Amino acid sequence: MGPGPFGPAGPTNVAPTQVLPAQVSPPQNFVNTNVFPHVVPHVHPSHTTNVNKHVFTHQHYFPHTQSTVNQCFEQHVVCPGRPPVAPIHHKCCPPRPFGF
C-alpha cells in the first residue's frame, strides 16, 4: 500500500470494547384508576326506640399496616314508593349520618 494523506499507512489497531456504566433514567409513574359504581337504596322509616345504655371503654393501640385505597363517592336520590324487594348492600365507606 502506498502512503496515505497523513503519511505511510500502517495496520489498524482496535482496542477492546469498553463497557461503560448504564445510564438509567428516572422511572415513569403510571396510575390506573378503576371506577366501581354502586347503588345504595336508603329507606328512612319512623320508629320508637327503647334505649338500654351500655358503656364501653375503648383501649387504643397503634399497630402499623399497609392497605389499598378504595375511593368511594356517594349520590343520594329520593325515590318514590317502596324499596326493592331484595336490596343489595355493598359497603365501601364507613356509614355516616344522613344530611352531612
KOLFI-204567 format. One record per atom (N, C-alpha, C, CB): residue in one letter; atom name; x, y, z. Coordinates in steps of 0.02 Angstrom, whole numbers. Glycine has a CB too. Example, Ala and Ser with C-alpha at 12.3 -4.5 7.8 and 13.67 -1.06 7.14 Angstrom:
 resn name   east  north     up
    A    N    660   -284    390
    A   CA    615   -225    390
    A    C    660   -165    390
    A   CB    565   -224    452
    S    N    642   -112    354
    S   CA    684    -53    357
    S    C    645      2    394
    S   CB    704    -30    286
***
This chain:
 resn name   east  north     up
    M    N     41    -58      0
    M   CA      0      0      0
    M    C     44     62      0
    M   CB    -47      0     59
    G    N     21    111    -33
    G   CA     59    173    -38
    G    C     45    218     21
    G   CB     44    210   -102
    P    N     79    273     26
    P   CA     67    318     82
    P    C     -2    350     78
    P   CB    121    372     85
    G    N    -34    360    136
    G   CA    -99    393    140
    G    C    -91    468    146
    G   CB   -140    366    200
    P    N   -145    504    155
    P   CA   -140    577    158
    P    C   -102    601    220
    P   CB   -209    606    157
    F    N    -95    558    270
    F   CA    -59    578    331
    F    C      7    541    339
    F   CB   -103    566    392
    G    N     30    514    288
    G   CA     94    478    292
    G    C     83    405    273
    G   CB    125    483    362
    P    N    133    364    284
    P   CA    127    294    265
    P    C     72    259    305
    P   CB    194    257    274
    A    N     31    218    272
    A   CA    -23    182    305
    A    C      4    121    341
    A   CB    -77    161    254
    G    N    -18    110    403
    G   CA      3     52    440
    G    C    -57     11    459
    G   CB     42     72    504
    P    N    -48    -44    496
    P   CA   -105    -85    516
    P    C   -150    -47    564
    P   CB    -81   -152    548
    T    N   -216    -61    562
    T   CA   -264    -30    606
    T    C   -267    -68    671
    T   CB   -334    -26    574
    N    N   -258    -34    726
    N   CA   -262    -66    792
    N    C   -331    -53    821
    N   CB   -205    -40    840
    V    N   -363   -105    845
    V   CA   -429    -99    875
    V    C   -423   -118    949
    V   CB   -482   -143    839
    A    N   -439    -72    993
    A   CA   -436    -85   1065
    A    C   -497   -127   1086
    A   CB   -433    -19   1105
    P    N   -492   -161   1142
    P   CA   -550   -200   1166
    P    C   -609   -152   1180
    P   CB   -532   -240   1230
    T    N   -669   -177   1171
    T   CA   -729   -137   1183
    T    C   -736   -123   1258
    T   CB   -792   -173   1157
    Q    N   -748    -60   1274
    Q   CA   -757    -39   1344
    Q    C   -832    -34   1358
    Q   CB   -721     29   1358
    V    N   -854    -67   1411
    V   CA   -924    -63   1431
    V    C   -930    -11   1487
    V   CB   -952   -133   1454
    L    N   -966     42   1474
    L   CA   -974     96   1522
    L    C  -1033     82   1569
    L   CB   -984    163   1486
    P    N  -1038    117   1626
    P   CA  -1096    107   1670
    P    C  -1160    126   1634
    P   CB  -1087    148   1735
    A    N  -1214     91   1650
    A   CA  -1279    104   1619
    A    C  -1304    173   1639
    A   CB  -1330     50   1639
    Q    N  -1335    207   1593
    Q   CA  -1366    271   1606
    Q    C  -1440    257   1617
    Q   CB  -1355    322   1546
    V    N  -1463    264   1680
    V   CA  -1531    246   1698
    V    C  -1573    309   1707
    V   CB  -1533    204   1763
    S    N  -1627    314   1669
    S   CA  -1673    370   1675
    S    C  -1717    360   1736
    S   CB  -1716    378   1611
    P    N  -1744    414   1765
    P   CA  -1792    406   1820
    P    C  -1853    367   1796
    P   CB  -1812    474   1850
    P    N  -1883    326   1840
    P   CA  -1941    287   1817
    P    C  -2001    332   1804
    P   CB  -1959    234   1870
    Q    N  -2042    312   1757
    Q   CA  -2105    346   1744
    Q    C  -2158    314   1788
    Q   CB  -2125    342   1668
    N    N  -2200    355   1819
    N   CA  -2252    330   1863
    N    C  -2319    331   1825
    N   CB  -2257    372   1928
    F    N  -2353    274   1826
    F   CA  -2418    268   1794
    F    C  -2469    251   1847
    F   CB  -2417    214   1738
    V    N  -2529    280   1844
    V   CA  -2583    266   1891
    V    C  -2643    240   1853
    V   CB  -2602    330   1932
    N    N  -2665    181   1871
    N   CA  -2726    152   1843
    N    C  -2783    167   1891
    N   CB  -2719     75   1830
    T    N  -2835    200   1868
    T   CA  -2892    216   1909
    T    C  -2950    172   1888
    T   CB  -2911    291   1903
    N    N  -2977    135   1936
    N   CA  -3034     92   1924
    N    C  -3095    122   1958
    N   CB  -3020     19   1949
    V    N  -3151    127   1922
    V   CA  -3212    156   1949
    V    C  -3263    100   1957
    V   CB  -3240    213   1903
    F    N  -3291     92   2017
    F   CA  -3340     41   2031
    F    C  -3405     76   2053
    F   CB  -3315     -8   2086
    P    N  -3453     87   2009
    P   CA  -3516    119   2029
    P    C  -3558     72   2072
    P   CB  -3556    142   1967
    H    N  -3590    100   2124
    H   CA  -3632     62   2169
    H    C  -3698    101   2179
    H   CB  -3597     50   2237
    V    N  -3752     64   2184
    V   CA  -3817     94   2200
    V    C  -3834     71   2271
    V   CB  -3873     74   2149
    V    N  -3846    117   2315
    V   CA  -3863    101   2385
    V    C  -3932    129   2400
    V   CB  -3809    130   2434
    P    N  -3984     86   2402
    P   CA  -4051    110   2419
    P    C  -4052    129   2494
    P   CB  -4105     56   2404
    H    N  -4083    186   2509
    H   CA  -4090    209   2578
    H    C  -4164    212   2596
    H   CB  -4057    279   2588
    V    N  -4183    179   2650
    V   CA  -4252    179   2674
    V    C  -4252    216   2740
    V   CB  -4280    105   2682
    H    N  -4297    264   2749
    H   CA  -4299    306   2809
    H    C  -4366    299   2845
    H   CB  -4287    379   2791
    P    N  -4379    241   2878
    P   CA  -4442    233   2914
    P    C  -4439    267   2982
    P   CB  -4458    158   2923
    S    N  -4498    277   3013
    S   CA  -4502    304   3081
    S    C  -4508    246   3130
    S   CB  -4562    352   3088
    H    N  -4480    256   3191
    H   CA  -4481    202   3240
    H    C  -4469    232   3310
    H   CB  -4428    148   3224
    T    N  -4501    204   3360
    T   CA  -4487    222   3430
    T    C  -4438    172   3459
    T   CB  -4553    225   3472
    T    N  -4386    198   3490
    T   CA  -4333    155   3516
    T    C  -4331    159   3593
    T   CB  -4265    174   3487
    N    N  -4328    101   3625
    N   CA  -4315     96   3697
    N    C  -4239     90   3704
    N   CB  -4353     36   3730
    V    N  -4210    133   3745
    V   CA  -4137    138   3749
    V    C  -4111    101   3810
    V   CB  -4114    211   3750
    N    N  -4066     54   3799
    N   CA  -4028     21   3852
    N    C  -3956     45   3842
    N   CB  -4033    -59   3850
    K    N  -3929     80   3891
    K   CA  -3863    109   3883
    K    C  -3809     60   3906
    K   CB  -3857    175   3922
    H    N  -3759     51   3865
    H   CA  -3701     10   3879
    H    C  -3640     55   3874
    H   CB  -3696    -52   3831
    V    N  -3597     52   3923
    V   CA  -3537     94   3923
    V    C  -3478     51   3901
    V   CB  -3524    126   3994
    F    N  -3442     75   3852
    F   CA  -3384     40   3826
    F    C  -3321     80   3841
    F   CB  -3391     27   3749
    T    N  -3270     46   3865
    T   CA  -3205     77   3873
    T    C  -3164     59   3812
    T   CB  -3170     54   3940
    H    N  -3142    110   3777
    H   CA  -3104     99   3715
    H    C  -3030    102   3731
    H   CB  -3123    151   3661
    Q    N  -2996     49   3719
    Q   CA  -2923     47   3728
    Q    C  -2892     55   3659
    Q   CB  -2900    -20   3763
    H    N  -2847    102   3651
    H   CA  -2819    118   3586
    H    C  -2748     90   3579
    H   CB  -2819    194   3575
    Y    N  -2737     55   3525
    Y   CA  -2671     29   3506
    Y    C  -2655     55   3437
    Y   CB  -2668    -50   3508
    F    N  -2593     59   3420
    F   CA  -2574     90   3356
    F    C  -2526     46   3316
    F   CB  -2542    158   3369
    P    N  -2546    -13   3296
    P   CA  -2503    -53   3252
    P    C  -2502    -22   3182
    P   CB  -2526   -127   3248
    H    N  -2450    -33   3145
    H   CA  -2444     -4   3078
    H    C  -2456    -59   3026
    H   CB  -2374     28   3068
    T    N  -2498    -44   2978
    T   CA  -2512    -90   2922
    T    C  -2509    -52   2857
    T   CB  -2580   -125   2931
    Q    N  -2513    -89   2802
    Q   CA  -2518    -59   2736
    Q    C  -2583    -82   2705
    Q   CB  -2457    -79   2691
    S    N  -2612    -41   2661
    S   CA  -2675    -60   2631
    S    C  -2682    -28   2562
    S   CB  -2734    -39   2676
    T    N  -2734    -49   2527
    T   CA  -2752    -22   2462
    T    C  -2805     31   2471
    T   CB  -2776    -77   2413
    V    N  -2802     84   2433
    V   CA  -2850    139   2438
    V    C  -2910    125   2393
    V   CB  -2818    207   2420
    N    N  -2970    124   2422
    N   CA  -3032    118   2384
    N    C  -3068    184   2394
    N   CB  -3076     56   2407
    Q    N  -3075    223   2342
    Q   CA  -3110    286   2347
    Q    C  -3184    276   2333
    Q   CB  -3080    339   2299
    C    N  -3227    305   2375
    C   CA  -3299    298   2367
    C    C  -3330    366   2357
    C   CB  -3330    262   2428
    F    N  -3377    369   2314
    F   CA  -3415    431   2301
    F    C  -3488    413   2307
    F   CB  -3398    461   2230
    E    N  -3527    456   2340
    E   CA  -3597    440   2353
    E    C  -3643    490   2318
    E   CB  -3611    440   2428
    Q    N  -3702    464   2300
    Q   CA  -3756    506   2275
    Q    C  -3819    486   2314
    Q   CB  -3766    496   2197
    H    N  -3858    535   2336
    H   CA  -3921    521   2370
    H    C  -3978    541   2324
    H   CB  -3925    559   2439
    V    N  -4021    493   2308
    V   CA  -4076    504   2262
    V    C  -4141    489   2299
    V   CB  -4069    459   2198
    V    N  -4189    535   2296
    V   CA  -4254    524   2327
    V    C  -4297    483   2279
    V   CB  -4289    592   2346
    C    N  -4319    424   2301
    C   CA  -4357    378   2259
    C    C  -4428    373   2286
    C   CB  -4324    308   2256
    P    N  -4479    378   2243
    P   CA  -4548    371   2266
    P    C  -4565    298   2279
    P   CB  -4597    401   2214
    G    N  -4614    286   2321
    G   CA  -4638    217   2332
    G    C  -4598    178   2381
    G   CB  -4640    181   2267
    R    N  -4603    113   2375
    R   CA  -4571     67   2421
    R    C  -4503     45   2395
    R   CB  -4615      6   2434
    P    N  -4459     20   2440
    P   CA  -4393     -3   2418
    P    C  -4400    -68   2378
    P   CB  -4346    -13   2478
    P    N  -4347    -87   2341
    P   CA  -4349   -151   2305
    P    C  -4357   -209   2354
    P   CB  -4284   -160   2264
    V    N  -4381   -266   2327
    V   CA  -4396   -324   2368
    V    C  -4333   -350   2402
    V   CB  -4427   -380   2326
    A    N  -4279   -357   2366
    A   CA  -4216   -382   2394
    A    C  -4160   -332   2380
    A   CB  -4198   -452   2363
    P    N  -4153   -281   2423
    P   CA  -4100   -232   2410
    P    C  -4031   -264   2417
    P   CB  -4106   -172   2459
    I    N  -3986   -241   2375
    I   CA  -3917   -266   2376
    I    C  -3876   -214   2414
    I   CB  -3889   -278   2303
    H    N  -3839   -236   2465
    H   CA  -3799   -191   2505
    H    C  -3725   -202   2489
    H   CB  -3812   -200   2581
    H    N  -3693   -151   2462
    H   CA  -3621   -153   2451
    H    C  -3591    -98   2494
    H   CB  -3603   -143   2375
    K    N  -3548   -116   2540
    K   CA  -3518    -65   2583
    K    C  -3446    -55   2563
    K   CB  -3524    -85   2658
    C    N  -3429      7   2556
    C   CA  -3361     26   2538
    C    C  -3333     75   2589
    C   CB  -3358     56   2468
    C    N  -3374    123   2608
    C   CA  -3352    176   2654
    C    C  -3388    166   2720
    C   CB  -3367    247   2624
    P    N  -3359    191   2775
    P   CA  -3394    185   2839
    P    C  -3459    224   2839
    P   CB  -3349    210   2895
    P    N  -3511    200   2875
    P   CA  -3575    235   2874
    P    C  -3569    304   2906
    P   CB  -3629    193   2911
    R    N  -3608    351   2881
    R   CA  -3609    420   2907
    R    C  -3681    441   2915
    R   CB  -3570    469   2859
    P    N  -3694    490   2959
    P   CA  -3763    513   2967
    P    C  -3789    546   2904
    P   CB  -3768    561   3025
    F    N  -3854    540   2891
    F   CA  -3885    568   2832
    F    C  -3886    644   2838
    F   CB  -3955    540   2822
    G    N  -3873    679   2784
    G   CA  -3879    751   2782
    G    C  -3817    790   2800
    G   CB  -3933    772   2827
    F    N  -3759    759   2797
    F   CA  -3698    797   2813
    F    C  -3676    838   2755
    F   CB  -3641    751   2833
***
